[in-house]
Amino acid sequence: MNAWRRILVLLFSTGLLLLLGMLGFHLVEGWDFFDAFYMTLMTLTTVGYGEVHPLSHSGRVVASALMLGGVAMVFISFGVIVDIIIKLELADTFGRRWRKRMIEKLDGHYIVCGAGRVGRSVIGEIRRNGAPVVMIDSDATRAKWGIEQGIPTLVADATKDETLQQARIAHAKGLVAAISSDAENVYVTLSAHVLNPKLIISARASDEQAEEKLKRAGASTVFTPYRFIGHRLAQSLLRPHVLSFLDVASAFAGGDNIEIETEQLHIAKESPLCNQTLEESHVRQEYGLIVLALKKAGGPMLFNPGGTTRIEGGDVLIAMGESAQLKRINEVLKGRAES
């Protein structure tokens, strides 16, 4: 039984005892309801002002029962309140320790600053892909959502270096600055870039001036929600089929039944695909993937590369295919790289 239900049961029990006392004095002594209520209230609260009217033997029996019930109710209420307070304190203490231990174990994770609608959407997508994530928000009410979802959460100011350090930014893979304030996003981006120059930083901006400042502060990518929405609305009118295809290819449409996704495959020097041409790798034949582009290590992005294009260590393949096949080739590449 949760705390609120226990409190409601106590209030109901107290009200029922008060009602029974009123009826008892009214029926046994013949008093009017106000006098019966007043006498019952004095008896239950043990104020001891004295009897409203002289009590008969039966009236004293009613008063005695009320005294015992009132004392019992006081002890029960005290015990319930103390129990609720202790449990809340313990839950909060152990909850903070659990979240701290969870964060201390993370490596190669993502940090999302801001638990608004944009931040929650980002967290949902990251978790859908099975990647670890830490959420930071200074508002306890918004942070409560992350705690309830079992997400390692810091209720703190993301613009402060110590907060980002608590989120293990030195070991993080990427950071999203999704706070509603552009100024705070600039501070977060700048601090994150200084603490971990290799970090991939994505940020949201409300206007074009903030977009430029965020890029100068170290953001790898900056999104302006209004421009993005305007672009998609226009595309839905001009090229609806193209937009539908892109939604499917990027899993943007949401839902659990999506089977086609676009993924980036990192090619390590130990990878079985390393030093092979695209034709020799049999990526299409064995995994059913379509290679859309090849990002050369430290070089340009090659769109629709030909079969004779050679794959080298450090390259990144941009491939589209079924989720299961993408996961399969990722496991193969990762397993070979770790062995």
PyMOL commands that set and color helices and strands:
alter all, ss='L'
color gray80, all
select helices_A, chain A and resi 3-29+33-45+57-104+117-128+140-148+161-166+169-171+182-195+208-217+225-238+240-250+278-281+283-287+323-338
alter helices_A, ss='H'
color red, helices_A
select strands_A, chain A and resi 110-113+133-136+153-154+174-177+200-204+221-223+260-266+276-277+290-295+301-303+310-311+316-322
alter strands_A, ss='S'
color yellow, strands_A
deselect
rebuild
show_as cartoon
